[in-house]
């Protein structure tokens, strides 16, 4: 299980403020298929995903689920709705067994009147913005083939757990593009498809070369490059 200090929104909080935050939190163990909140529910709590994977989806007038995002722990869910004090715009459901903490939004707002808490939250949000910027930067330098090669090298087991359309959504490519690239890799004998969605990597070095030819190594640590560009220096990290 992850700790609050490993969640980006609270990553710069002092141990004292983290301890107070934990005291306010209600932690629940939930099973696969459990709904954390429904689209339209009042957003009076911020939800901290400490273990497991969730999906966010909207429901069409015909009752069809339209998945709009998924998160693995650690993550904060629904903070936009809470800070803007609007109903949750989507339904949150567990894709696995997991654990989640509920923190009253009222406590966050009250604590923002304290200078130390407010400054630490600002630092956390600034750090989150830089991470998002680095992700956008990565999105611009990875080709579709490099994205697929990267997930094969880092997490080939995901093909046993998720459908191709879900993996394509994570990679921000179409399912057709994912299928075409997998077929291409198979034809070049870089991978081999096995039973139950398992994929055997026949030539990991060739897959790494697919990434390298997209100049990924120019941004092996995008966050560090981004911080250097703006002259940002990290303060001492808290546990």
N, C-alpha and C positions, 0 to 999 in steps of 0.2 A: 504494500500500500504506500502511496506517495504521501509526502508531508505538505502542509500548507506553504512552506518556504519554497517548495519546488513548483508551485503554481505561479505563472508569470505575473498575474495581477497583484500578488502579495510577495513577490520575490525580494523586494527591497525593504520590507518591514523589519523593524528590530525584533529581537526575541521577546521583549516585553509586549509589544503590540501583537505579535503572532500568538502569544499565550492568551491574551485577552480575546483575540479573534476565535481561537479554538474553544474557549469557554462559552462563547455565544453560539457555537455551531451545534447542530443536531446531526449526528452521523447515522446513516441507515445502510444496511446491507440489502441489496435488491437482486432479483433474479432476472434472467433473460426474458424480455418481453414486458418487463415492468415499465409503466409510464411515470416519468418524473413530473411532468406537467403537460397540460393540454393547450393547444392553440386557443388563445382567448382568455386563458386563466390570468388572474391578477398577479403581477410580478412583485410580490412583497418579500421575496427571498432571492439571494444570489446562490446558485448551486455550484459546488466545487466537486468535480469528478476526481475521486481519489484512486479508483480502481475500476478497470473495465473499459468498455466502448459503448458509446451511445450514438443514436442518429437523430437528426432533426428533420421533420417532414411536415408538409402542409397537406391538407386533404381537399381534393377537388369536389365540386358540387355533386359529382357522381360517386363519391366515396373512394376515389383512387388516391393512394398515397404518392406524393411527389417528394422524394428525398432531396433536401437542399444542402445538407452537410452531415458530417460525422466527426466525432472526436474521440481520441484515445486519452486515457489519463496520463499526466495530470492536465486538467483544463478547467476553466471557469465557463459555465453555461448560463446564457441569458442575461449577462451583465448589461447589455445595451438597453433591454426592456426595463431592467430595474433602475438604472441611472436616469433614463428618460421618463420613468414612471408611466409606462404604457403596457397594455396586456402583452403576454408572450405571443409573438407572431407565428410560432410553429409549435408542434408537439415534440416532446423529447422522450425517447424510448430506449431502453437498454438493449443492445445487440448481444450482450454477454451478461453473465453474472458480474456484479460489481458493487462498488461502495460509493456513496455520494454524501456530501455534507451540505446542510442548509444553513445559510447565514442571513439573519434578518437585515434587509436593506436599511431599515431604520437605524440599526447600530452603525452601519457604514457611514450614513449621513451625519449622525451625531459625532462620530469620531473625527470626521473631517474638520470639525471646529478646533481640534487640537493641532497645533502647528507641526509637531513631529510626525504625527500620523499622516497629515495632509501632504507634507513634503515627501515622505516615504512612498505614498501612493502615486504622487506625480512622477517620482523616479521609476517606479514599476511600470507606469503607463508609457513613459518615454522609452524604456527598454523594450516594451511590447511593440511600440511603433517601429523601432529599429529592426526587430525580428521580422515584422510583417514586410518592411521594406526589403529586407534581404530575401524573403520568400518570393516577392514580386520580381526581384532581380534574377533569382534562380529560374523563375518561370520563363524569363525572356531568353535565357542562354541554353536551356535544355531543349533539344528537339524531341519529338514524340518517341523516336527510337531510343534516345538516351534516357528518357523517363522510364521506359519499359525495361531497358537494360539495368538501370539502377535498382528498380524494385525487385527484379529477378535476383540480383546479387545480394541485396540487403534483406529481402523478405520474400523468398520464393514460396514460403509456406502459405502466404496469403491467397494463393490460387486454389488451395484446398478449402479455404474458409469462406471466400466470397465469390459471388457470381462475376462474370466478366464485365457486365455493365456497371457493377459497383466499383470494381477496380479501375475501370475507365474513368468513372466520376472522380475518384481520388486523384488520378493522374491528369485530370482536366483534358481528356481526349475522348473521342467518340468510341463506342464499343467496336464499330467497324474498323477503326484505325488500330485498336488494340489487337483484334483478330488478325489483321493484315500483317502487323509487325511480328506477332508470334509465329505465323506461318513462314514469314521471311527468315526468322531466326532458326526455325526447324529445317528449312530447306538448305540453309548454310551450315547445318549440323552444329549450331551453337547450343541448342537445347533439344531435349527429347520429352515429349508428352507421355506421362505414365497414367495409370489408373487413378480414379477419384481426384482428378485435378492436379495430381503431383507433377512437378516439372523437374527434370534432371538437368543440371548445368553441365554440358559436355565440354564447353570451352570458356571458362570464366574470364580468362585473360582477353579473349576476343570481345566479350561483352564489356569489359572495362575499357577496351580500346574504342568502342562505340561512344562511350561517355567522354573519353579524352579527346576524341576528334571534334567534340562540341565545345572544347576548351573549358570544361568544367574546372580543371585545375587552376584556372585563373581566378576562381572564387571558391577555394576550398574552405575558407572561413569568411563567408560574406558579412557576418555581423562584425567581425574584427576589422575588415576592410572599411565597412560603413562608418564605424566609430572613428577609425583613423582619419577618414576623409573629413569628418566634422570636428576633429580634435577632441573627441569625447574620451574621458578616462573613467573607468569603473571605480566606485568607492569600494570599501571592504565588503565582501559578501557575507551575509548572515546565514547561519545553518538553517 
